[in-house]
Amino acid sequence: MAGLEHFKMALDPAIVRLGHMQTNRHKYFRWTPRTAWITFVYVAVVPGICTYIAYKNDGLWDLRAKRRGDIISER
């Protein structure tokens, strides 16, 4: 019963640096061709592909009130 000394943990310097880097990431960000391309892909290309697939499959599948033996495709 020597007190609460045994509950103390040493902080790992690498984890402390990682936490500091993640909280201050906006201060060190720079636009480069690579970051611009990645941003464009995630902002425009991926939603565009998802929208195209959604419009292409719109009305193709009717999953409501199906029973065993009924076909899923309506076209």
N, CA, C, O and CB atoms as a CASP TS submission, in Angstrom:
PFRMAT TS
TARGET T0000
AUTHOR 0000-0000-0000
METHOD Language model
MODEL 1
PARENT N/A
ATOM      1  N   MET     1       0.821  -1.177   0.000  1.00  0.00           N
ATOM      2  CA  MET     1       0.000   0.000   0.000  1.00  0.00           C
ATOM      3  C   MET     1       0.868   1.245   0.000  1.00  0.00           C
ATOM      4  O   MET     1       0.783   2.082   0.898  1.00  0.00           O
ATOM      5  CB  MET     1      -0.936  -0.004   1.191  1.00  0.00           C
ATOM      6  N   ALA     2       1.688   1.348  -1.004  1.00  0.00           N
ATOM      7  CA  ALA     2       2.625   2.456  -1.064  1.00  0.00           C
ATOM      8  C   ALA     2       2.057   3.654  -1.814  1.00  0.00           C
ATOM      9  O   ALA     2       2.810   4.577  -2.125  1.00  0.00           O
ATOM     10  CB  ALA     2       3.907   2.008  -1.714  1.00  0.00           C
ATOM     11  N   GLY     3       0.810   3.679  -2.107  1.00  0.00           N
ATOM     12  CA  GLY     3       0.224   4.807  -2.815  1.00  0.00           C
ATOM     13  C   GLY     3      -0.168   4.422  -4.237  1.00  0.00           C
ATOM     14  O   GLY     3      -0.338   3.243  -4.546  1.00  0.00           O
ATOM     15  N   LEU     4      -0.308   5.415  -5.089  1.00  0.00           N
ATOM     16  CA  LEU     4      -0.762   5.168  -6.457  1.00  0.00           C
ATOM     17  C   LEU     4       0.376   5.158  -7.466  1.00  0.00           C
ATOM     18  O   LEU     4       0.146   5.362  -8.658  1.00  0.00           O
ATOM     19  CB  LEU     4      -1.773   6.208  -6.855  1.00  0.00           C
ATOM     20  N   GLU     5       1.579   4.928  -7.014  1.00  0.00           N
ATOM     21  CA  GLU     5       2.727   4.938  -7.912  1.00  0.00           C
ATOM     22  C   GLU     5       2.634   3.844  -8.967  1.00  0.00           C
ATOM     23  O   GLU     5       3.096   4.043 -10.091  1.00  0.00           O
ATOM     24  CB  GLU     5       4.007   4.781  -7.120  1.00  0.00           C
ATOM     25  N   HIS     6       2.059   2.716  -8.644  1.00  0.00           N
ATOM     26  CA  HIS     6       2.038   1.600  -9.585  1.00  0.00           C
ATOM     27  C   HIS     6       1.003   1.788 -10.694  1.00  0.00           C
ATOM     28  O   HIS     6       0.986   0.984 -11.626  1.00  0.00           O
ATOM     29  CB  HIS     6       1.761   0.310  -8.845  1.00  0.00           C
ATOM     30  N   PHE     7       0.153   2.786 -10.646  1.00  0.00           N
ATOM     31  CA  PHE     7      -0.817   3.029 -11.711  1.00  0.00           C
ATOM     32  C   PHE     7      -0.279   3.957 -12.789  1.00  0.00           C
ATOM     33  O   PHE     7      -0.900   4.089 -13.844  1.00  0.00           O
ATOM     34  CB  PHE     7      -2.082   3.608 -11.133  1.00  0.00           C
ATOM     35  N   LYS     8       0.858   4.604 -12.555  1.00  0.00           N
ATOM     36  CA  LYS     8       1.411   5.524 -13.531  1.00  0.00           C
ATOM     37  C   LYS     8       2.030   4.744 -14.683  1.00  0.00           C
ATOM     38  O   LYS     8       2.666   3.710 -14.479  1.00  0.00           O
ATOM     39  CB  LYS     8       2.451   6.451 -12.880  1.00  0.00           C
ATOM     40  N   MET     9       1.837   5.249 -15.884  1.00  0.00           N
ATOM     41  CA  MET     9       2.420   4.616 -17.067  1.00  0.00           C
ATOM     42  C   MET     9       3.310   5.628 -17.767  1.00  0.00           C
ATOM     43  O   MET     9       3.013   6.823 -17.786  1.00  0.00           O
ATOM     44  CB  MET     9       1.313   4.086 -18.034  1.00  0.00           C
ATOM     45  N   ALA    10       4.380   5.153 -18.328  1.00  0.00           N
ATOM     46  CA  ALA    10       5.262   6.015 -19.102  1.00  0.00           C
ATOM     47  C   ALA    10       4.644   6.231 -20.482  1.00  0.00           C
ATOM     48  O   ALA    10       4.177   5.281 -21.111  1.00  0.00           O
ATOM     49  CB  ALA    10       6.692   5.399 -19.216  1.00  0.00           C
ATOM     50  N   LEU    11       4.641   7.475 -20.952  1.00  0.00           N
ATOM     51  CA  LEU    11       4.084   7.773 -22.262  1.00  0.00           C
ATOM     52  C   LEU    11       5.100   7.433 -23.340  1.00  0.00           C
ATOM     53  O   LEU    11       6.279   7.769 -23.230  1.00  0.00           O
ATOM     54  CB  LEU    11       3.664   9.251 -22.358  1.00  0.00           C
ATOM     55  N   ASP    12       4.633   6.770 -24.367  1.00  0.00           N
ATOM     56  CA  ASP    12       5.499   6.436 -25.485  1.00  0.00           C
ATOM     57  C   ASP    12       5.683   7.695 -26.334  1.00  0.00           C
ATOM     58  O   ASP    12       4.686   8.273 -26.766  1.00  0.00           O
ATOM     59  CB  ASP    12       4.907   5.256 -26.333  1.00  0.00           C
ATOM     60  N   PRO    13       6.892   8.133 -26.585  1.00  0.00           N
ATOM     61  CA  PRO    13       7.103   9.361 -27.350  1.00  0.00           C
ATOM     62  C   PRO    13       6.571   9.283 -28.776  1.00  0.00           C
ATOM     63  O   PRO    13       6.128  10.293 -29.323  1.00  0.00           O
ATOM     64  CB  PRO    13       8.564   9.687 -27.385  1.00  0.00           C
ATOM     65  N   ALA    14       6.607   8.109 -29.380  1.00  0.00           N
ATOM     66  CA  ALA    14       6.100   7.964 -30.744  1.00  0.00           C
ATOM     67  C   ALA    14       4.587   8.172 -30.784  1.00  0.00           C
ATOM     68  O   ALA    14       4.071   8.793 -31.713  1.00  0.00           O
ATOM     69  CB  ALA    14       6.462   6.578 -31.307  1.00  0.00           C
ATOM     70  N   ILE    15       3.883   7.662 -29.793  1.00  0.00           N
ATOM     71  CA  ILE    15       2.427   7.824 -29.752  1.00  0.00           C
ATOM     72  C   ILE    15       2.065   9.275 -29.463  1.00  0.00           C
ATOM     73  O   ILE    15       1.085   9.790 -30.001  1.00  0.00           O
ATOM     74  CB  ILE    15       1.803   6.896 -28.687  1.00  0.00           C
ATOM     75  N   VAL    16       2.842   9.929 -28.625  1.00  0.00           N
ATOM     76  CA  VAL    16       2.600  11.342 -28.338  1.00  0.00           C
ATOM     77  C   VAL    16       2.809  12.180 -29.601  1.00  0.00           C
ATOM     78  O   VAL    16       2.009  13.071 -29.888  1.00  0.00           O
ATOM     79  CB  VAL    16       3.528  11.834 -27.201  1.00  0.00           C
ATOM     80  N   ARG    17       3.879  11.905 -30.359  1.00  0.00           N
ATOM     81  CA  ARG    17       4.129  12.628 -31.612  1.00  0.00           C
ATOM     82  C   ARG    17       3.025  12.374 -32.623  1.00  0.00           C
ATOM     83  O   ARG    17       2.602  13.294 -33.323  1.00  0.00           O
ATOM     84  CB  ARG    17       5.479  12.223 -32.206  1.00  0.00           C
ATOM     85  N   LEU    18       2.549  11.123 -32.709  1.00  0.00           N
ATOM     86  CA  LEU    18       1.467  10.797 -33.632  1.00  0.00           C
ATOM     87  C   LEU    18       0.193  11.556 -33.273  1.00  0.00           C
ATOM     88  O   LEU    18      -0.479  12.085 -34.158  1.00  0.00           O
ATOM     89  CB  LEU    18       1.201   9.289 -33.629  1.00  0.00           C
ATOM     90  N   GLY    19      -0.141  11.615 -32.008  1.00  0.00           N
ATOM     91  CA  GLY    19      -1.322  12.361 -31.589  1.00  0.00           C
ATOM     92  C   GLY    19      -1.193  13.842 -31.880  1.00  0.00           C
ATOM     93  O   GLY    19      -2.158  14.478 -32.304  1.00  0.00           O
ATOM     94  N   HIS    20      -0.019  14.394 -31.657  1.00  0.00           N
ATOM     95  CA  HIS    20       0.215  15.809 -31.965  1.00  0.00           C
ATOM     96  C   HIS    20       0.109  16.069 -33.466  1.00  0.00           C
ATOM     97  O   HIS    20      -0.459  17.075 -33.890  1.00  0.00           O
ATOM     98  CB  HIS    20       1.595  16.248 -31.450  1.00  0.00           C
ATOM     99  N   MET    21       0.663  15.153 -34.267  1.00  0.00           N
ATOM    100  CA  MET    21       0.604  15.310 -35.718  1.00  0.00           C
ATOM    101  C   MET    21      -0.849  15.255 -36.212  1.00  0.00           C
ATOM    102  O   MET    21      -1.236  16.035 -37.083  1.00  0.00           O
ATOM    103  CB  MET    21       1.447  14.218 -36.409  1.00  0.00           C
ATOM    104  N   GLN    22      -1.635  14.356 -35.671  1.00  0.00           N
ATOM    105  CA  GLN    22      -3.016  14.216 -36.141  1.00  0.00           C
ATOM    106  C   GLN    22      -3.885  15.400 -35.735  1.00  0.00           C
ATOM    107  O   GLN    22      -4.788  15.779 -36.481  1.00  0.00           O
ATOM    108  CB  GLN    22      -3.622  12.931 -35.604  1.00  0.00           C
ATOM    109  N   THR    23      -3.636  15.987 -34.582  1.00  0.00           N
ATOM    110  CA  THR    23      -4.434  17.140 -34.174  1.00  0.00           C
ATOM    111  C   THR    23      -4.024  18.403 -34.918  1.00  0.00           C
ATOM    112  O   THR    23      -4.825  19.329 -35.043  1.00  0.00           O
ATOM    113  CB  THR    23      -4.309  17.360 -32.677  1.00  0.00           C
ATOM    114  N   ASN    24      -2.793  18.457 -35.414  1.00  0.00           N
ATOM    115  CA  ASN    24      -2.308  19.634 -36.134  1.00  0.00           C
ATOM    116  C   ASN    24      -2.083  19.369 -37.624  1.00  0.00           C
ATOM    117  O   ASN    24      -1.299  20.066 -38.268  1.00  0.00           O
ATOM    118  CB  ASN    24      -1.021  20.120 -35.508  1.00  0.00           C
ATOM    119  N   ARG    25      -2.758  18.380 -38.161  1.00  0.00           N
ATOM    120  CA  ARG    25      -2.552  18.007 -39.562  1.00  0.00           C
ATOM    121  C   ARG    25      -2.884  19.148 -40.516  1.00  0.00           C
ATOM    122  O   ARG    25      -2.214  19.305 -41.537  1.00  0.00           O
ATOM    123  CB  ARG    25      -3.394  16.792 -39.907  1.00  0.00           C
ATOM    124  N   HIS    26      -3.889  19.934 -40.211  1.00  0.00           N
ATOM    125  CA  HIS    26      -4.291  21.023 -41.100  1.00  0.00           C
ATOM    126  C   HIS    26      -3.210  22.090 -41.222  1.00  0.00           C
ATOM    127  O   HIS    26      -3.183  22.820 -42.212  1.00  0.00           O
ATOM    128  CB  HIS    26      -5.581  21.654 -40.603  1.00  0.00           C
ATOM    129  N   LYS    27      -2.327  22.196 -40.248  1.00  0.00           N
ATOM    130  CA  LYS    27      -1.265  23.198 -40.309  1.00  0.00           C
ATOM    131  C   LYS    27      -0.154  22.812 -41.279  1.00  0.00           C
ATOM    132  O   LYS    27       0.549  23.681 -41.794  1.00  0.00           O
ATOM    133  CB  LYS    27      -0.682  23.414 -38.933  1.00  0.00           C
ATOM    134  N   TYR    28       0.007  21.522 -41.531  1.00  0.00           N
ATOM    135  CA  TYR    28       1.116  21.043 -42.339  1.00  0.00           C
ATOM    136  C   TYR    28       0.683  20.545 -43.715  1.00  0.00           C
ATOM    137  O   TYR    28       1.515  20.044 -44.472  1.00  0.00           O
ATOM    138  CB  TYR    28       1.831  19.948 -41.612  1.00  0.00           C
ATOM    139  N   PHE    29      -0.609  20.671 -44.059  1.00  0.00           N
ATOM    140  CA  PHE    29      -1.104  20.167 -45.341  1.00  0.00           C
ATOM    141  C   PHE    29      -0.699  21.100 -46.468  1.00  0.00           C
ATOM    142  O   PHE    29      -0.758  22.322 -46.336  1.00  0.00           O
ATOM    143  CB  PHE    29      -2.632  20.004 -45.309  1.00  0.00           C
ATOM    144  N   ARG    30      -0.290  20.507 -47.573  1.00  0.00           N
ATOM    145  CA  ARG    30       0.046  21.270 -48.776  1.00  0.00           C
ATOM    146  C   ARG    30      -0.620  20.622 -49.967  1.00  0.00           C
ATOM    147  O   ARG    30      -0.693  19.398 -50.072  1.00  0.00           O
ATOM    148  CB  ARG    30       1.580  21.353 -48.985  1.00  0.00           C
ATOM    149  N   TRP    31      -1.113  21.477 -50.876  1.00  0.00           N
ATOM    150  CA  TRP    31      -1.681  20.969 -52.110  1.00  0.00           C
ATOM    151  C   TRP    31      -0.552  20.606 -53.059  1.00  0.00           C
ATOM    152  O   TRP    31       0.245  21.460 -53.447  1.00  0.00           O
ATOM    153  CB  TRP    31      -2.635  22.002 -52.752  1.00  0.00           C
ATOM    154  N   THR    32      -0.492  19.359 -53.423  1.00  0.00           N
ATOM    155  CA  THR    32       0.450  18.873 -54.419  1.00  0.00           C
ATOM    156  C   THR    32      -0.359  18.212 -55.520  1.00  0.00           C
ATOM    157  O   THR    32      -1.554  17.983 -55.335  1.00  0.00           O
ATOM    158  CB  THR    32       1.494  17.881 -53.797  1.00  0.00           C
ATOM    159  N   PRO    33       0.240  17.899 -56.649  1.00  0.00           N
ATOM    160  CA  PRO    33      -0.522  17.193 -57.681  1.00  0.00           C
ATOM    161  C   PRO    33      -1.121  15.872 -57.174  1.00  0.00           C
ATOM    162  O   PRO    33      -2.218  15.490 -57.582  1.00  0.00           O
ATOM    163  CB  PRO    33       0.371  16.922 -58.881  1.00  0.00           C
ATOM    164  N   ARG    34      -0.414  15.194 -56.303  1.00  0.00           N
ATOM    165  CA  ARG    34      -0.919  13.929 -55.784  1.00  0.00           C
ATOM    166  C   ARG    34      -2.146  14.153 -54.900  1.00  0.00           C
ATOM    167  O   ARG    34      -3.150  13.458 -55.057  1.00  0.00           O
ATOM    168  CB  ARG    34       0.177  13.201 -54.996  1.00  0.00           C
ATOM    169  N   THR    35      -2.078  15.117 -53.970  1.00  0.00           N
ATOM    170  CA  THR    35      -3.221  15.345 -53.083  1.00  0.00           C
ATOM    171  C   THR    35      -4.408  15.915 -53.854  1.00  0.00           C
ATOM    172  O   THR    35      -5.558  15.628 -53.521  1.00  0.00           O
ATOM    173  CB  THR    35      -2.832  16.292 -51.941  1.00  0.00           C
ATOM    174  N   ALA    36      -4.137  16.725 -54.887  1.00  0.00           N
ATOM    175  CA  ALA    36      -5.232  17.252 -55.706  1.00  0.00           C
ATOM    176  C   ALA    36      -5.919  16.118 -56.461  1.00  0.00           C
ATOM    177  O   ALA    36      -7.146  16.088 -56.551  1.00  0.00           O
ATOM    178  CB  ALA    36      -4.710  18.319 -56.697  1.00  0.00           C
ATOM    179  N   TRP    37      -5.147  15.197 -56.999  1.00  0.00           N
ATOM    180  CA  TRP    37      -5.724  14.073 -57.738  1.00  0.00           C
ATOM    181  C   TRP    37      -6.538  13.171 -56.808  1.00  0.00           C
ATOM    182  O   TRP    37      -7.639  12.756 -57.168  1.00  0.00           O
ATOM    183  CB  TRP    37      -4.614  13.259 -58.431  1.00  0.00           C
ATOM    184  N   ILE    38      -6.021  12.867 -55.634  1.00  0.00           N
ATOM    185  CA  ILE    38      -6.751  12.026 -54.688  1.00  0.00           C
ATOM    186  C   ILE    38      -8.047  12.708 -54.258  1.00  0.00           C
ATOM    187  O   ILE    38      -9.081  12.050 -54.135  1.00  0.00           O
ATOM    188  CB  ILE    38      -5.879  11.711 -53.457  1.00  0.00           C
ATOM    189  N   THR    39      -8.003  14.010 -54.031  1.00  0.00           N
ATOM    190  CA  THR    39      -9.208  14.748 -53.664  1.00  0.00           C
ATOM    191  C   THR    39     -10.231  14.715 -54.794  1.00  0.00           C
ATOM    192  O   THR    39     -11.417  14.500 -54.546  1.00  0.00           O
ATOM    193  CB  THR    39      -8.861  16.197 -53.308  1.00  0.00           C
ATOM    194  N   PHE    40      -9.789  14.923 -56.019  1.00  0.00           N
ATOM    195  CA  PHE    40     -10.691  14.883 -57.169  1.00  0.00           C
ATOM    196  C   PHE    40     -11.342  13.510 -57.309  1.00  0.00           C
ATOM    197  O   PHE    40     -12.537  13.416 -57.592  1.00  0.00           O
ATOM    198  CB  PHE    40      -9.936  15.239 -58.453  1.00  0.00           C
ATOM    199  N   VAL    41     -10.576  12.464 -57.116  1.00  0.00           N
ATOM    200  CA  VAL    41     -11.126  11.114 -57.247  1.00  0.00           C
ATOM    201  C   VAL    41     -12.198  10.871 -56.200  1.00  0.00           C
ATOM    202  O   VAL    41     -13.262  10.342 -56.522  1.00  0.00           O
ATOM    203  CB  VAL    41     -10.016  10.061 -57.123  1.00  0.00           C
ATOM    204  N   TYR    42     -11.939  11.247 -54.949  1.00  0.00           N
ATOM    205  CA  TYR    42     -12.914  10.981 -53.894  1.00  0.00           C
ATOM    206  C   TYR    42     -14.104  11.934 -53.914  1.00  0.00           C
ATOM    207  O   TYR    42     -15.165  11.597 -53.388  1.00  0.00           O
ATOM    208  CB  TYR    42     -12.242  11.058 -52.557  1.00  0.00           C
ATOM    209  N   VAL    43     -13.954  13.117 -54.511  1.00  0.00           N
ATOM    210  CA  VAL    43     -15.056  14.083 -54.530  1.00  0.00           C
ATOM    211  C   VAL    43     -15.904  13.941 -55.789  1.00  0.00           C
ATOM    212  O   VAL    43     -17.115  14.156 -55.732  1.00  0.00           O
ATOM    213  CB  VAL    43     -14.515  15.507 -54.428  1.00  0.00           C
ATOM    214  N   ALA    44     -15.306  13.588 -56.918  1.00  0.00           N
ATOM    215  CA  ALA    44     -16.043  13.577 -58.179  1.00  0.00           C
ATOM    216  C   ALA    44     -16.190  12.187 -58.787  1.00  0.00           C
ATOM    217  O   ALA    44     -17.292  11.807 -59.182  1.00  0.00           O
ATOM    218  CB  ALA    44     -15.365  14.475 -59.163  1.00  0.00           C
ATOM    219  N   VAL    45     -15.119  11.430 -58.870  1.00  0.00           N
ATOM    220  CA  VAL    45     -15.152  10.168 -59.607  1.00  0.00           C
ATOM    221  C   VAL    45     -15.941   9.094 -58.859  1.00  0.00           C
ATOM    222  O   VAL    45     -16.805   8.446 -59.451  1.00  0.00           O
ATOM    223  CB  VAL    45     -13.734   9.678 -59.870  1.00  0.00           C
ATOM    224  N   VAL    46     -15.663   8.897 -57.587  1.00  0.00           N
ATOM    225  CA  VAL    46     -16.348   7.845 -56.830  1.00  0.00           C
ATOM    226  C   VAL    46     -17.859   8.109 -56.734  1.00  0.00           C
ATOM    227  O   VAL    46     -18.636   7.191 -56.995  1.00  0.00           O
ATOM    228  CB  VAL    46     -15.745   7.732 -55.420  1.00  0.00           C
ATOM    229  N   PRO    47     -18.312   9.325 -56.371  1.00  0.00           N
ATOM    230  CA  PRO    47     -19.760   9.558 -56.380  1.00  0.00           C
ATOM    231  C   PRO    47     -20.367   9.452 -57.779  1.00  0.00           C
ATOM    232  O   PRO    47     -21.513   9.028 -57.925  1.00  0.00           O
ATOM    233  CB  PRO    47     -20.063  10.924 -55.799  1.00  0.00           C
ATOM    234  N   GLY    48     -19.610   9.835 -58.805  1.00  0.00           N
ATOM    235  CA  GLY    48     -20.107   9.700 -60.178  1.00  0.00           C
ATOM    236  C   GLY    48     -20.331   8.249 -60.559  1.00  0.00           C
ATOM    237  O   GLY    48     -21.336   7.914 -61.186  1.00  0.00           O
ATOM    238  N   ILE    49     -19.405   7.397 -60.186  1.00  0.00           N
ATOM    239  CA  ILE    49     -19.561   5.966 -60.480  1.00  0.00           C
ATOM    240  C   ILE    49     -20.749   5.390 -59.720  1.00  0.00           C
ATOM    241  O   ILE    49     -21.531   4.617 -60.274  1.00  0.00           O
ATOM    242  CB  ILE    49     -18.275   5.191 -60.121  1.00  0.00           C
ATOM    243  N   CYS    50     -20.885   5.765 -58.451  1.00  0.00           N
ATOM    244  CA  CYS    50     -22.027   5.278 -57.651  1.00  0.00           C
ATOM    245  C   CYS    50     -23.353   5.768 -58.220  1.00  0.00           C
ATOM    246  O   CYS    50     -24.332   5.022 -58.243  1.00  0.00           O
ATOM    247  CB  CYS    50     -21.892   5.732 -56.187  1.00  0.00           C
ATOM    248  N   THR    51     -23.393   7.022 -58.682  1.00  0.00           N
ATOM    249  CA  THR    51     -24.610   7.560 -59.287  1.00  0.00           C
ATOM    250  C   THR    51     -24.941   6.841 -60.588  1.00  0.00           C
ATOM    251  O   THR    51     -26.102   6.524 -60.848  1.00  0.00           O
ATOM    252  CB  THR    51     -24.461   9.061 -59.542  1.00  0.00           C
ATOM    253  N   TYR    52     -23.930   6.585 -61.398  1.00  0.00           N
ATOM    254  CA  TYR    52     -24.151   5.863 -62.657  1.00  0.00           C
ATOM    255  C   TYR    52     -24.720   4.471 -62.399  1.00  0.00           C
ATOM    256  O   TYR    52     -25.666   4.047 -63.063  1.00  0.00           O
ATOM    257  CB  TYR    52     -22.839   5.755 -63.453  1.00  0.00           C
ATOM    258  N   ILE    53     -24.137   3.761 -61.428  1.00  0.00           N
ATOM    259  CA  ILE    53     -24.628   2.416 -61.109  1.00  0.00           C
ATOM    260  C   ILE    53     -26.056   2.488 -60.570  1.00  0.00           C
ATOM    261  O   ILE    53     -26.879   1.632 -60.895  1.00  0.00           O
ATOM    262  CB  ILE    53     -23.700   1.724 -60.081  1.00  0.00           C
ATOM    263  N   ALA    54     -26.359   3.496 -59.751  1.00  0.00           N
ATOM    264  CA  ALA    54     -27.710   3.632 -59.198  1.00  0.00           C
ATOM    265  C   ALA    54     -28.731   3.896 -60.299  1.00  0.00           C
ATOM    266  O   ALA    54     -29.802   3.288 -60.305  1.00  0.00           O
ATOM    267  CB  ALA    54     -27.753   4.763 -58.162  1.00  0.00           C
ATOM    268  N   TYR    55     -28.411   4.803 -61.240  1.00  0.00           N
ATOM    269  CA  TYR    55     -29.343   5.082 -62.326  1.00  0.00           C
ATOM    270  C   TYR    55     -29.481   3.902 -63.276  1.00  0.00           C
ATOM    271  O   TYR    55     -30.557   3.663 -63.824  1.00  0.00           O
ATOM    272  CB  TYR    55     -28.896   6.306 -63.093  1.00  0.00           C
ATOM    273  N   LYS    56     -28.397   3.168 -63.470  1.00  0.00           N
ATOM    274  CA  LYS    56     -28.442   2.015 -64.366  1.00  0.00           C
ATOM    275  C   LYS    56     -29.317   0.904 -63.786  1.00  0.00           C
ATOM    276  O   LYS    56     -29.958   0.172 -64.540  1.00  0.00           O
ATOM    277  CB  LYS    56     -27.025   1.488 -64.628  1.00  0.00           C
ATOM    278  N   ASN    57     -29.354   0.769 -62.457  1.00  0.00           N
ATOM    279  CA  ASN    57     -30.130  -0.298 -61.815  1.00  0.00           C
ATOM    280  C   ASN    57     -31.476   0.179 -61.291  1.00  0.00           C
ATOM    281  O   ASN    57     -32.189  -0.598 -60.656  1.00  0.00           O
ATOM    282  CB  ASN    57     -29.338  -0.895 -60.682  1.00  0.00           C
ATOM    283  N   ASP    58     -31.847   1.434 -61.537  1.00  0.00           N
ATOM    284  CA  ASP    58     -33.101   1.966 -61.015  1.00  0.00           C
ATOM    285  C   ASP    58     -34.291   1.239 -61.640  1.00  0.00           C
ATOM    286  O   ASP    58     -34.447   1.228 -62.861  1.00  0.00           O
ATOM    287  CB  ASP    58     -33.197   3.482 -61.281  1.00  0.00           C
ATOM    288  N   GLY    59     -35.106   0.646 -60.816  1.00  0.00           N
ATOM    289  CA  GLY    59     -36.293  -0.052 -61.284  1.00  0.00           C
ATOM    290  C   GLY    59     -36.032  -1.448 -61.793  1.00  0.00           C
ATOM    291  O   GLY    59     -36.973  -2.129 -62.200  1.00  0.00           O
ATOM    292  N   LEU    60     -34.801  -1.898 -61.788  1.00  0.00           N
ATOM    293  CA  LEU    60     -34.474  -3.222 -62.308  1.00  0.00           C
ATOM    294  C   LEU    60     -34.858  -4.316 -61.329  1.00  0.00           C
ATOM    295  O   LEU    60     -35.278  -5.400 -61.733  1.00  0.00           O
ATOM    296  CB  LEU    60     -32.993  -3.313 -62.629  1.00  0.00           C
ATOM    297  N   TRP    61     -34.717  -4.037 -60.058  1.00  0.00           N
ATOM    298  CA  TRP    61     -35.008  -5.030 -59.043  1.00  0.00           C
ATOM    299  C   TRP    61     -36.206  -4.563 -58.201  1.00  0.00           C
ATOM    300  O   TRP    61     -36.240  -3.428 -57.727  1.00  0.00           O
ATOM    301  CB  TRP    61     -33.762  -5.280 -58.148  1.00  0.00           C
ATOM    302  N   ASP    62     -37.170  -5.445 -58.030  1.00  0.00           N
ATOM    303  CA  ASP    62     -38.313  -5.167 -57.166  1.00  0.00           C
ATOM    304  C   ASP    62     -38.302  -6.209 -56.060  1.00  0.00           C
ATOM    305  O   ASP    62     -38.725  -7.345 -56.271  1.00  0.00           O
ATOM    306  CB  ASP    62     -39.672  -5.190 -57.966  1.00  0.00           C
ATOM    307  N   LEU    63     -37.829  -5.835 -54.903  1.00  0.00           N
ATOM    308  CA  LEU    63     -37.630  -6.799 -53.830  1.00  0.00           C
ATOM    309  C   LEU    63     -38.781  -6.812 -52.831  1.00  0.00           C
ATOM    310  O   LEU    63     -38.723  -7.552 -51.849  1.00  0.00           O
ATOM    311  CB  LEU    63     -36.342  -6.504 -53.112  1.00  0.00           C
ATOM    312  N   ARG    64     -39.814  -6.024 -53.050  1.00  0.00           N
ATOM    313  CA  ARG    64     -40.916  -5.986 -52.098  1.00  0.00           C
ATOM    314  C   ARG    64     -41.967  -7.013 -52.465  1.00  0.00           C
ATOM    315  O   ARG    64     -42.307  -7.189 -53.635  1.00  0.00           O
ATOM    316  CB  ARG    64     -41.535  -4.590 -52.043  1.00  0.00           C
ATOM    317  N   ALA    65     -42.474  -7.685 -51.452  1.00  0.00           N
ATOM    318  CA  ALA    65     -43.572  -8.647 -51.579  1.00  0.00           C
ATOM    319  C   ALA    65     -43.227  -9.805 -52.500  1.00  0.00           C
ATOM    320  O   ALA    65     -44.074 -10.261 -53.269  1.00  0.00           O
ATOM    321  CB  ALA    65     -44.812  -7.951 -52.087  1.00  0.00           C
ATOM    322  N   LYS    66     -42.014 -10.276 -52.430  1.00  0.00           N
ATOM    323  CA  LYS    66     -41.629 -11.452 -53.205  1.00  0.00           C
ATOM    324  C   LYS    66     -41.881 -12.700 -52.375  1.00  0.00           C
ATOM    325  O   LYS    66     -41.707 -12.707 -51.156  1.00  0.00           O
ATOM    326  CB  LYS    66     -40.141 -11.374 -53.640  1.00  0.00           C
ATOM    327  N   ARG    67     -42.291 -13.746 -53.059  1.00  0.00           N
ATOM    328  CA  ARG    67     -42.510 -15.016 -52.397  1.00  0.00           C
ATOM    329  C   ARG    67     -41.586 -16.057 -53.006  1.00  0.00           C
ATOM    330  O   ARG    67     -40.948 -15.827 -54.033  1.00  0.00           O
ATOM    331  CB  ARG    67     -43.985 -15.453 -52.507  1.00  0.00           C
ATOM    332  N   ARG    68     -41.534 -17.184 -52.360  1.00  0.00           N
ATOM    333  CA  ARG    68     -40.671 -18.236 -52.845  1.00  0.00           C
ATOM    334  C   ARG    68     -41.118 -18.658 -54.242  1.00  0.00           C
ATOM    335  O   ARG    68     -42.296 -18.931 -54.473  1.00  0.00           O
ATOM    336  CB  ARG    68     -40.676 -19.436 -51.878  1.00  0.00           C
ATOM    337  N   GLY    69     -40.174 -18.706 -55.159  1.00  0.00           N
ATOM    338  CA  GLY    69     -40.486 -19.115 -56.528  1.00  0.00           C
ATOM    339  C   GLY    69     -40.685 -17.947 -57.484  1.00  0.00           C
ATOM    340  O   GLY    69     -40.620 -18.142 -58.698  1.00  0.00           O
ATOM    341  N   ASP    70     -40.928 -16.721 -56.971  1.00  0.00           N
ATOM    342  CA  ASP    70     -41.070 -15.552 -57.837  1.00  0.00           C
ATOM    343  C   ASP    70     -39.701 -15.120 -58.351  1.00  0.00           C
ATOM    344  O   ASP    70     -38.689 -15.298 -57.673  1.00  0.00           O
ATOM    345  CB  ASP    70     -41.759 -14.388 -57.083  1.00  0.00           C
ATOM    346  N   ILE    71     -39.681 -14.553 -59.546  1.00  0.00           N
ATOM    347  CA  ILE    71     -38.413 -14.072 -60.088  1.00  0.00           C
ATOM    348  C   ILE    71     -38.160 -12.672 -59.562  1.00  0.00           C
ATOM    349  O   ILE    71     -39.098 -11.912 -59.317  1.00  0.00           O
ATOM    350  CB  ILE    71     -38.418 -14.086 -61.644  1.00  0.00           C
ATOM    351  N   ILE    72     -36.876 -12.330 -59.386  1.00  0.00           N
ATOM    352  CA  ILE    72     -36.521 -11.023 -58.851  1.00  0.00           C
ATOM    353  C   ILE    72     -36.508  -9.981 -59.952  1.00  0.00           C
ATOM    354  O   ILE    72     -36.923  -8.843 -59.733  1.00  0.00           O
ATOM    355  CB  ILE    72     -35.164 -11.075 -58.157  1.00  0.00           C
ATOM    356  N   SER    73     -36.035 -10.354 -61.135  1.00  0.00           N
ATOM    357  CA  SER    73     -35.896  -9.400 -62.236  1.00  0.00           C
ATOM    358  C   SER    73     -37.280  -9.070 -62.814  1.00  0.00           C
ATOM    359  O   SER    73     -38.103  -9.963 -63.017  1.00  0.00           O
ATOM    360  CB  SER    73     -34.960  -9.972 -63.344  1.00  0.00           C
ATOM    361  N   GLU    74     -37.521  -7.807 -63.072  1.00  0.00           N
ATOM    362  CA  GLU    74     -38.808  -7.379 -63.622  1.00  0.00           C
ATOM    363  C   GLU    74     -38.713  -7.091 -65.116  1.00  0.00           C
ATOM    364  O   GLU    74     -39.742  -6.927 -65.773  1.00  0.00           O
ATOM    365  CB  GLU    74     -39.309  -6.140 -62.887  1.00  0.00           C
ATOM    366  N   ARG    75     -37.507  -7.027 -65.665  1.00  0.00           N
ATOM    367  CA  ARG    75     -37.365  -6.720 -67.097  1.00  0.00           C
ATOM    368  C   ARG    75     -37.152  -7.946 -67.908  1.00  0.00           C
ATOM    369  O   ARG    75     -37.014  -7.863 -69.128  1.00  0.00           O
ATOM    370  CB  ARG    75     -36.230  -5.773 -67.332  1.00  0.00           C
TER
END
